[in-house]
Amino acid sequence: MIAVGEQKHLQWSEAQYTRGNELLRLGQQERKLSKLAEAIDAYHAALTGISRARLPRQWARIENNIGIATFMIGERANDQERISEAIGIFRQALDEGRLAQSAADRGATLKNLGIALLALGQRKGERGALSEAVASFEDALKELDPDRSPAEWAAIKVYFGDALIGSAALERQTENRSRAIMAYREALAVFARIGAPRERAMVQVKLGSALLANGDAERDILSAIDASREALKALSGEADSMQRLRAEIGLGNALKRWGESTSDRISLEEAVDSYRRSLSMLTRRDSPLIWASVQNNLGGALAILGRIEGDATKMREAISAFRSALEEWTPERAMRENEIVRRNIVRASSALESVK
């Protein structure tokens, strides 16, 4: 039987936990770091009102939420130390609730740990963190029943794919990229089954990018084109603007790859149109490096068209796009990319002389 004094402590702890949840919600919604910091304080206050030994499940749940708030602060402030701190908190929550956590709670904490590890691995280029993220998502999936929690299971599958893509990029592993493609397709099947078109479209964007990175196989390029087009059909409105931009860029990249490999003018012209639509969705001030990347890709598509058609006007347009890219891809900000674009200009200038 719980003593009266202990009951009051538990009630106070529950009130602080509820307050922390509301502050966490506001911090997510309003993107205010101060609200997230207040949420952490409320959660720490909640922990003082319960016994870790007697209530390990509740303790682990509060620790998990402290980790979420800490991670959000780290991600929004680009603070790697706070992200690392969040990783430690999630691990502690898993350790504390090892025997008491429900499968759902443990799966959620493993997912959160994976997300934090993925963010750290992507920022620092750490293979170890990305490998741990893959393992965390795999463990999280084991805790969930895809039939009982299909949306959550599919969301974790997508994160799992993201971690595999990150690992493949660092280690140049085609195996991990192939596993990621499979994970994205499994998630797509679930989102289609439960009727989640927006989530499905977002995964189509990722799938298209992964397929294109997988090589120059005809099947992969055509599948990437189809995935990007399917995504664009479902994405609309202000809330989807960034995903629509990614899909548009992905479509341009896939069409350019196909047009270049087959000398298909129609695909190259569609790629040019796709890149120009992408530029109309971008502001150079807010996204200078993405803007430069699209300008470079636009220049590449125009240059290929110019060579195929012997069109000096398109070659000049290509050179102009390359030069625009250099305005943001300076040697100080993007040395490797700057060198690539300069080589593109040399090739395009040489081709222009031959078609004059």
N, C-alpha and C positions, 0 to 999 in steps of 0.2 A: 504493500500500500504506500502511495506517495504522500509524504508529509506535507502539511499546509505550506510551510516555508518553501519547500522544493517546488510545490505546485505554482506558487507565485513566481519563482525564478523561471520556470518553464513557460508560463504565460508571457512574462516579460521578454523572454528569448524569442518566442513566437512572434510577438509584436515587432521586435527589431528585425527579425527575418522578413516579415511582410513588408516592413518599411524599406529594407534593403532591396527587395524585389521590385518595389515601385520605383525606387531611385534608379535601379539598373534599367528598367524599362524606359524611364525618361532619358537616361543617358544614351541609350541606343537610339531612341526616337529623335532627340534634340541634338545628338552628337556633341554633348557637353561633357568635357572631362571632369568638371567640378561635380556633376551629378554622380559620375562613376566613382569618384573618390569618396563621396558621401555614402554611396552604397557599400563600399568596402568597410568604412567605419561602422555602419549599421550591422553588417555581418559579423565583424569582430566583436561588437557588443553582444550580439546574439550568442556567440560562442561562450561568453563568460557566464551565461545563464544555464548551461547544460554540462553534463558530465561526459567527457569523451569515452570513458570506460563503459558507462551505463547506456549511452545513446550514440553508438558509433555511426549508425546509419544517418541520423540527423546531422551529426558532426560532419560527416563526409559530404552531405548535400550542401551544407553551408560553405564548406571549403571549396567545393566545386564552383559555387557562385562567386566566391572571392576570386578564384582563378579566372572566371569569365570577365569580370570587371577589370582585373589587372591586365589581362590580355588586350582588352579593348583600348585601354589607355596606352599600352605599348604600341599597338598597331597604329592608332590615330596620331600618336606623337612620334612615330617612327623610332621608338626607344627599344632597342634590342635587349637592354638589361631588364626592362619590365616584362618583355615577352619571355625571357629566360626565367624570370621570377614566377610567371604564370605557369610555366611548365613544371617547376618545382612544386607549386601548390596543387596542381592536378595530380601529380604523382603521390603527394601526401594524402590527398583525398582517396585515391585508389587504395593506398596502403591501409588507411584508417578504416575504410569500409569493406575491406577484403572479404570478410565473412558475413557482414550484415547487409551490404548493398543488394538491392534487387537487380535483376538482369537489366532492366530498363535504365536504372540509375548508373550502373557500372558502364553500360554501353554509351550513355550520354557523356560520362566523364572521359572515357577512352576516346570518344570522338573529339571532345574539346582538347584533350592532350594532343591528338593528331593534328588538329587545326593549328595549334600553337607551334608545334614542331615543324609543320609545313611552312608556316610563315617565317620562322627563323631560318630554316634551310634555304628558302628562296632568297631571303635578304642577304645572307652571309655566304651562299653557295656551299653550304655544308652537306656533304654526302651523308655523314652520320645522322644528322637531324632528319634528313629526308627518308633515310632507311628506317629510322625509328617511327616516323610518321606513317609509313606504309604498314609497319607492324601494328601500330596502334589502331589504325582503321580496320585492319584485318581482324584484330581482337574484338573491336566494337561490333563488327558484323556478326561475329559468333554469338553475341549476346542478344541479338534481335531476331525475331521471327518475321521474315519478309511478308508472310500472309497476314499477320496481326498488325504489323507496323510498316506497311509498304512505303509510305512517303519518307519516313525517317531512314529506312534501310536503303532506299534509292539515293537519298541525299549523301549518305556516308559512302556509297559506291562511287559517287561523283568525286568526293574528296579523295578517296582511294586512288581513283584515276589521276587526279591532279598530282598527288604525291609520286606516283609512278612516272608521270611525264617529267616532273622535276628531276627525279633520279636519272631518268634516261638521258636528259639533256646534259647532265654533269658527267655521266659515265659513258655516254654514247652507246647505250644498250638498246638494241632493237627489241629485245625480249620484253623489257619493261614497258616500252611504248605499245607493243602488241597487247600486253596485259591491260594497259590503260584503255585501249580501244575496246577491248572486250568488256571492261567495267562500265564504260560509258554506254555501250549498247545494252547491257543488262539494266542499267538505270533507265534508259529510254523506254525499254519494254514495260517497266513497272509504271513509269509516269504516263505512258499511253493507256495502260490498263485502268489506272485510277482516275483518268481524266484530268491531267495537270499539264495543259498545253504550254503555259509560260515556262515552267520548269523544264519541260521537254525541249523547248526551243533553246534554252540556255545550254543544255547538254549538247544539242546539235552543233552549237558554235564550237564547243570544246572538241567534239568528235571530228569536225571538219579540219580543225587545226592539227589534231593528232594524226589523222589520215595523211594530210599533206606532208607532215614531217616524217612520215614512215617510209618515204622513198618516192620513186618516180613510176611505180607500177600503175598501169592504166586504170585498173580497178580502184586503187586508192584515190587517184586524182578525181575520177568521175564521182566516186562516193563522197569526196570532200565537197565537190560542187553541189551535189544533191543535198547534203547535210546543211550547207550554208543557205541554200534557197529555202529549204523547209523551215529553218530558223527565222528567216526574214518574213515568212508568211504569218508567223505567230506573234512576232514582236512589234508592238506599236505603242505609242504614247510616251509621255515624258519619262515615266518610271523605267521604261525599257531602252532608253536612248543609248546608254553605253553598250548594252548587249547587242543592240541593232548595229551600232558602229562596228563592233567586233565581227559580227556576222558579215557585214558589207565588206570589210577589209579581207576577211577570210575568203569570201566569194571571189573578190578580185584576185587574190593570190592563187586560188585554185584555177581560175579561168586563164590567168597568165601562164601558169605552169602547163596547162593543157595546150594552150595556143602555141607556146614556144616549142613543145615537143612534137606537135603535129602540123605546125605552120598554118593553123586554122585562124584566118583573119577575123571571122565572126566572134570567136571566143576572145581574141585579143581586144577587139573593139568593145565587147561587153566588159572586159576587165578594166579598160580605160574608163568606161561609164561608171563602173562600181567604185573605182578609186576617186573619181570626181564627186560622186555622191558622198563618199566618206569625208572628203575635204569640206564639203558643205555642212557636214555635221560636227566638224571640229572647229575649235578656235585655237589659233597658233599660240596665243598667250597662255591658255590654260593647259594645253597638251602639246608643248613644242616638240618633244621627241617623237611622239606618235605622228604628229603632223609631218615631220621630216621623213619618217619611215614611209608614209603614204606617198609623199612627193617622190621619193626615190623609186618606189614600186611603179608609180604612174610613169615616171621617166623610162623605166625598164620596158613596160608594155608598149609605150609609144616608140621606143627605139627598135623593138622587134618588128612592129608594124611597118615602121619606116624602111627597114632593111628589106622586108618581104615585098613591099609595094614600090620600093625605089622612090619614096616620097620625102623630099627634102623638108617640107613643112612639118611633117611629123617628127623628123630628126631634130629640127630646131626646137619644137615643143618639148621633146625629150630632154634636150640639153638645158632648157629653161627650168624644167622640173627638177633636174639634178642640182642645178645651181641653187634653187630654192631650198632643197634639202640641206645643202652645205651651210645655209644661214643659221641653222640650228645645230646641225651635226658638226660642230667646230672641233678642231684637234683637241682642245681642252676638255670638251664635254663628252666627245665620242670619237676617240682617235681611230679605232678600227673601222667604224662606219664611215668616217670622213675619208679614209683611204680608199674604201670600196667605191664611194661615190665619185671620187676623183678619177679612178680607173674607168668608171662608167662614162664619164664625160670625155675622156681620151678616146675610148672606143666609139662613142657616138659622133664625136667630131671627125674622126677618121672616116666613119661610114657616111657622114654628110658630104665630105669632099668627093667621095666616090659616086654619089647620086646627083650631084649638082649638074 
